[in-house]
């Protein structure tokens, strides 16, 4: 039986100290083999417009890997608060995608690929942005 990706909710892309960050529910460490302080390798999947964090560096850096993925570096799953872990989001997300600071990113855990996937989600509240 094939493992199905688990939806972990929507997280807001924030800017902090000249970097971008998004959170991960802290319960991910009890439901997976991820650990606090673990380094995850970030890739941008151009086809799916998704940032993928894997426990191993599976794609070549030159972008010729599966899905035409581009390697964006490694980032630590750091302690944020009791309910969340923090994860740095590569600045390239605003270059390669339509994602902007303040947007909601849907977070999924893919057990088959052992990967966290962050992708732009439609605004659940279309009246939340100022249309002036």
Secondary structure, DSSP 8 states (H G I E B T S, - for coil): -----EEEEEEE-EEETTEEEEEEETTHHHHSS--TT-EEEEEEETTTTEEEEESS--S-TTS-SGGG-EEEEEEE-EE-SSSEEEEEE-TTHHHHSS--TT-EEEEEEETTTTEEEEEE---S-TTSS---
